[in-house]
């Protein structure tokens, strides 16, 4: 019996030594050092580092269960911060009898390509899987007439929930987080890009921006006011803490901001090119109609003005200058 017990004990000790040795070699390799150079001090430090990471993960999970609105700012001077109420949605979408301001570039809503349509479909499917944001993760800011609504939610990215989505969009597109590629970037805060989500379904005068923090957190902000009102609220959001909830890599904010600003510049040039093409098409059509009107005027059919209804806007020109 004693002999069997000794053999079992020796087996357990041998197993522990094998596991410890494997862990030692693995940690030495991860540190980029040889087994001799790594030493006992390096191995001890690796245990401490793994303990810190485990504690951080535990704290992060606890923070994820807390209301995300704790990272939102207090109301600016002259504004009021309110809890979410469904009535706010109707107020947000009411028609204020004004078009979106010219600086928001109306040309962005033209020429939707199949790739963008697919990305929009994927974004909607992901949002449907995530479900609505909790009321405590939504806050409303108002100065009486203008309303700004900001909401944040975690997306359900478990593979069994999204296998159909990844099959539709392709693993590379989804994993790369570029479902919003092509949508105009309106502002950048701490490496987080907010893109214009305006579409034909939005009420006139309503602006909606959305950002993804990593692949897990979605932040949406909407207003019936100015873009500056949205920026004012976003400037006070604690994005640095929010990024820790999704294990955002450290030290990439500056690089991310540079890349996003470069993308903004490319988008600006593309909008200018599209605007020039847009106006050229309008001018060409007005020239054609004016030429026809002048020809008819020789036969007594006088037309003082010609107009073109092009993509929802009317452009006119005098036939006889």
C-alpha positions as CSV (number, residue, x, y, z in Angstrom):
1,X,0.0,0.0,0.0
2,X,2.8,2.4,1.0
3,X,4.5,1.5,-2.3
4,X,1.4,2.3,-4.3
5,X,0.9,5.6,-2.4
6,X,4.5,6.5,-3.1
7,X,4.1,5.8,-6.8
8,X,1.0,7.9,-7.0
9,X,2.7,10.8,-5.1
10,X,5.7,10.5,-7.4
11,X,3.3,10.6,-10.4
12,X,1.6,13.7,-9.1
13,X,4.9,15.5,-8.5
14,X,6.1,14.5,-12.0
15,X,3.0,15.8,-13.6
16,X,3.3,19.2,-11.7
17,X,6.9,19.5,-12.8
18,X,6.0,18.8,-16.4
19,X,3.2,21.4,-16.3
20,X,5.5,23.9,-14.5
21,X,8.3,23.3,-17.0
22,X,5.9,23.7,-20.0
23,X,4.6,27.0,-18.5
24,X,8.1,28.2,-17.8
25,X,9.2,27.6,-21.4
26,X,6.0,29.1,-22.8
27,X,6.4,32.3,-20.7
28,X,10.1,32.6,-21.7
29,X,9.1,32.4,-25.3
30,X,6.4,35.0,-24.9
31,X,8.9,37.3,-23.2
32,X,11.3,36.8,-26.2
33,X,14.1,35.3,-24.0
34,X,15.9,32.0,-23.7
35,X,15.1,29.6,-20.8
36,X,18.4,30.5,-19.1
37,X,18.0,34.2,-19.5
38,X,14.4,34.2,-18.4
39,X,15.1,32.9,-14.9
40,X,13.1,32.5,-11.8
41,X,12.5,36.3,-11.5
42,X,11.0,36.5,-15.0
43,X,8.8,33.6,-14.3
44,X,7.6,35.1,-11.0
45,X,6.9,38.4,-12.8
46,X,4.9,36.5,-15.4
47,X,2.7,35.1,-12.7
48,X,2.1,38.5,-11.2
49,X,1.3,40.0,-14.7
50,X,-1.2,37.2,-15.4
51,X,-2.8,37.8,-12.0
52,X,-3.1,41.5,-12.8
53,X,-4.7,40.7,-16.2
54,X,-7.2,38.3,-14.5
55,X,-8.1,41.0,-12.0
56,X,-8.5,43.6,-14.8
57,X,-10.8,41.2,-16.7
58,X,-12.9,40.6,-13.6
59,X,-13.2,44.3,-13.0
60,X,-14.0,44.9,-16.7
61,X,-16.9,42.4,-16.5
62,X,-18.2,44.1,-13.4
63,X,-18.0,47.5,-15.2
64,X,-19.8,46.1,-18.2
65,X,-22.8,45.2,-16.0
66,X,-22.9,48.8,-14.7
67,X,-25.0,51.4,-16.6
68,X,-22.9,52.8,-19.5
69,X,-24.5,56.2,-19.0
70,X,-22.1,56.7,-16.1
71,X,-19.6,57.6,-18.8
72,X,-21.8,60.3,-20.2
73,X,-21.1,64.0,-19.4
74,X,-23.3,66.3,-17.3
75,X,-25.5,68.7,-19.1
76,X,-23.7,71.7,-20.6
77,X,-24.6,75.2,-19.3
78,X,-28.2,76.0,-20.4
79,X,-29.0,72.4,-21.1
80,X,-30.8,69.7,-19.0
81,X,-29.9,66.0,-18.8
82,X,-32.9,63.7,-18.6
83,X,-33.6,60.0,-18.4
84,X,-34.9,58.3,-21.5
85,X,-38.6,58.3,-22.2
86,X,-40.2,56.9,-25.4
87,X,-41.8,60.3,-26.0
88,X,-38.4,61.7,-26.7
89,X,-38.2,59.6,-29.9
90,X,-41.3,61.3,-31.3
91,X,-39.9,64.7,-30.4
92,X,-36.6,63.8,-32.0
93,X,-38.2,62.8,-35.3
94,X,-40.7,65.6,-35.6
95,X,-40.6,67.7,-38.8
96,X,-39.1,71.1,-38.0
97,X,-39.7,72.3,-41.6
98,X,-36.0,72.6,-42.5
99,X,-33.6,70.7,-44.5
100,X,-30.3,69.3,-43.3
101,X,-27.7,72.1,-43.5
102,X,-25.5,72.3,-46.6
103,X,-22.3,71.5,-44.7
104,X,-23.6,68.0,-44.2
105,X,-23.3,67.3,-48.0
106,X,-26.6,66.1,-49.4
107,X,-24.8,64.3,-52.2
108,X,-23.7,61.5,-49.8
109,X,-27.2,60.0,-50.0
110,X,-27.0,59.4,-53.7
111,X,-25.4,56.6,-55.6
112,X,-25.7,53.8,-53.0
113,X,-23.6,50.9,-54.3
114,X,-24.3,47.2,-53.7
115,X,-21.4,46.9,-51.3
116,X,-22.8,49.6,-49.1
117,X,-26.3,48.1,-49.3
118,X,-24.8,44.8,-48.1
119,X,-23.0,46.6,-45.2
120,X,-26.2,48.3,-44.2
121,X,-28.0,45.0,-44.1
122,X,-25.3,43.4,-42.0
123,X,-25.3,46.4,-39.6
124,X,-29.0,46.0,-39.2
125,X,-28.7,42.2,-38.6
126,X,-26.1,42.8,-35.9
127,X,-28.2,45.5,-34.3
128,X,-31.2,43.2,-34.3
129,X,-29.1,40.5,-32.5
130,X,-27.9,43.0,-30.0
131,X,-31.4,44.1,-29.1
132,X,-32.4,47.5,-27.8
133,X,-30.2,49.5,-25.5
134,X,-31.2,49.4,-21.8
135,X,-33.0,52.5,-20.7
136,X,-30.3,53.2,-18.2
137,X,-27.7,53.3,-21.1
138,X,-29.6,56.1,-22.9
139,X,-29.6,59.8,-21.9
140,X,-31.3,62.8,-23.3
141,X,-29.9,66.4,-23.4
142,X,-32.2,69.3,-24.2
143,X,-32.2,73.0,-24.1
144,X,-35.9,73.2,-24.6
145,X,-36.2,73.0,-28.4
146,X,-33.1,71.0,-29.4
147,X,-32.8,67.4,-28.2
148,X,-29.7,65.2,-28.3
149,X,-30.0,61.5,-27.5
150,X,-27.0,59.3,-26.9
151,X,-27.2,55.6,-26.3
152,X,-24.6,52.8,-25.9
153,X,-24.9,49.1,-26.0
154,X,-22.9,45.9,-26.2
155,X,-23.3,43.7,-29.2
156,X,-23.9,40.0,-29.0
157,X,-20.9,38.7,-30.9
158,X,-21.0,35.0,-29.9
159,X,-20.3,32.9,-33.0
160,X,-23.5,30.8,-32.7
161,X,-25.5,34.0,-32.8
162,X,-23.7,35.5,-35.8
163,X,-22.7,32.6,-38.0
164,X,-25.3,33.7,-40.6
165,X,-24.1,37.3,-40.6
166,X,-20.4,36.3,-41.1
167,X,-21.5,34.0,-43.9
168,X,-23.3,36.8,-45.6
169,X,-20.6,39.5,-45.2
170,X,-17.5,37.3,-45.2
171,X,-15.2,36.7,-42.3
172,X,-12.7,39.3,-43.4
173,X,-15.2,42.2,-43.7
174,X,-16.8,41.4,-40.3
175,X,-13.6,40.8,-38.4
176,X,-12.1,43.9,-39.9
177,X,-14.9,46.0,-38.4
178,X,-15.3,47.8,-41.7
179,X,-19.1,47.4,-42.0
180,X,-19.4,51.2,-42.0
181,X,-16.8,51.7,-44.7
182,X,-17.9,54.3,-47.1
183,X,-20.1,56.2,-44.7
184,X,-18.9,59.7,-44.1
185,X,-16.9,60.3,-40.9
186,X,-18.3,63.3,-39.1
187,X,-16.1,63.5,-36.0
188,X,-13.4,61.7,-34.2
189,X,-13.0,61.5,-30.4
190,X,-10.1,59.6,-28.8
191,X,-9.6,57.4,-31.9
192,X,-13.4,56.6,-32.1
193,X,-14.9,57.6,-35.4
194,X,-18.6,58.6,-35.6
195,X,-20.1,58.1,-39.1
196,X,-23.2,59.6,-40.6
197,X,-26.0,57.1,-40.6
198,X,-28.5,59.4,-42.3
199,X,-30.8,57.5,-44.7
200,X,-34.1,57.8,-46.5
201,X,-35.9,56.5,-43.4
202,X,-34.7,59.4,-41.2
203,X,-37.0,62.3,-40.5
204,X,-36.1,65.5,-42.2
205,X,-33.7,67.5,-40.1
206,X,-32.7,64.5,-38.0
207,X,-29.0,63.7,-37.8
208,X,-27.7,60.3,-36.6
209,X,-24.1,59.3,-36.1
210,X,-22.8,56.0,-35.0
211,X,-19.4,54.6,-33.8
212,X,-18.1,51.2,-33.0
213,X,-15.6,50.8,-30.1
214,X,-13.8,47.7,-31.0
215,X,-16.2,45.1,-32.3
216,X,-18.3,44.9,-29.2
217,X,-19.6,48.4,-28.2
218,X,-21.9,50.6,-30.4
219,X,-22.5,54.2,-29.6
220,X,-25.3,56.2,-31.3
221,X,-26.0,59.8,-31.1
222,X,-29.0,61.6,-32.7
223,X,-30.3,65.2,-32.7
224,X,-32.9,67.4,-34.3
225,X,-30.4,70.2,-34.0
226,X,-27.0,71.1,-35.3
227,X,-23.9,68.9,-35.7
228,X,-22.2,71.2,-33.2
229,X,-24.7,70.1,-30.6
230,X,-23.7,66.5,-31.0
231,X,-20.0,67.3,-30.9
232,X,-20.5,69.3,-27.7
233,X,-22.0,66.3,-26.0
234,X,-19.5,63.8,-27.4
235,X,-16.6,66.0,-26.2
236,X,-17.5,65.2,-22.6
237,X,-18.0,61.4,-23.0
238,X,-15.4,59.3,-21.2
239,X,-14.3,57.3,-24.2
240,X,-11.0,56.3,-22.5
241,X,-12.8,54.3,-19.9
242,X,-15.3,52.9,-22.3
243,X,-12.5,51.5,-24.5
244,X,-11.2,49.5,-21.5
245,X,-14.5,47.7,-21.4
246,X,-13.8,46.1,-24.7
247,X,-10.1,45.5,-24.3
248,X,-9.1,48.2,-26.7
249,X,-5.3,47.8,-27.3
250,X,-3.2,50.4,-25.5
251,X,-1.1,52.8,-27.5
252,X,-3.1,52.7,-30.7
253,X,-5.3,55.8,-30.2
254,X,-2.8,58.2,-31.9
255,X,-2.3,55.9,-34.8
256,X,-6.0,55.3,-35.1
257,X,-6.8,59.0,-35.1
258,X,-4.2,59.6,-37.8
259,X,-5.6,56.9,-40.0
260,X,-9.2,58.1,-39.5
261,X,-8.2,61.7,-40.3
262,X,-6.6,60.5,-43.5
263,X,-9.8,58.7,-44.3
264,X,-11.8,61.9,-43.6
265,X,-9.5,63.8,-46.0
266,X,-10.1,61.2,-48.7
267,X,-13.8,61.3,-48.2
268,X,-13.8,65.1,-48.5
269,X,-11.9,64.9,-51.8
270,X,-14.3,62.3,-53.0
271,X,-17.3,64.5,-52.0
272,X,-15.8,67.4,-53.9
273,X,-15.3,65.2,-56.9
274,X,-18.9,63.9,-56.8
275,X,-20.2,67.4,-56.2
276,X,-18.3,68.7,-59.3
277,X,-19.7,65.8,-61.3
278,X,-23.2,66.5,-59.9
279,X,-23.1,70.1,-60.8
280,X,-21.7,69.3,-64.2
281,X,-24.6,67.0,-64.9
282,X,-27.1,69.8,-63.9
283,X,-25.3,72.4,-66.1
284,X,-25.3,70.0,-69.0
285,X,-29.1,69.3,-68.7
286,X,-29.8,73.1,-68.3
287,X,-27.7,73.8,-71.4
288,X,-29.7,71.2,-73.4
289,X,-33.1,72.5,-72.3
290,X,-32.1,76.2,-72.8
291,X,-30.8,75.3,-76.3
292,X,-34.1,73.6,-77.2
293,X,-36.1,76.6,-75.8
294,X,-34.1,79.1,-77.9
295,X,-34.7,77.0,-81.0
296,X,-38.4,77.0,-80.3
297,X,-38.5,80.7,-79.7
298,X,-37.6,81.2,-83.4
299,X,-41.0,79.7,-84.2
300,X,-42.9,81.9,-81.7
301,X,-42.8,79.6,-78.7
302,X,-41.3,81.8,-76.1
303,X,-39.9,80.1,-72.9
304,X,-38.3,82.6,-70.4
305,X,-36.9,80.0,-68.1
306,X,-36.0,76.3,-68.0
307,X,-35.7,74.2,-64.9
308,X,-34.3,70.8,-64.0
309,X,-35.5,68.6,-61.1
310,X,-32.4,66.7,-60.4
311,X,-32.2,64.2,-57.5
312,X,-34.8,66.0,-55.5
313,X,-33.6,69.6,-56.1
314,X,-34.8,72.1,-58.6
315,X,-32.3,74.2,-60.7
316,X,-33.4,76.9,-63.0
317,X,-31.8,79.2,-65.6
318,X,-33.0,82.1,-67.8
319,X,-33.1,81.1,-71.5
320,X,-32.4,84.6,-72.8
321,X,-29.7,86.4,-70.8
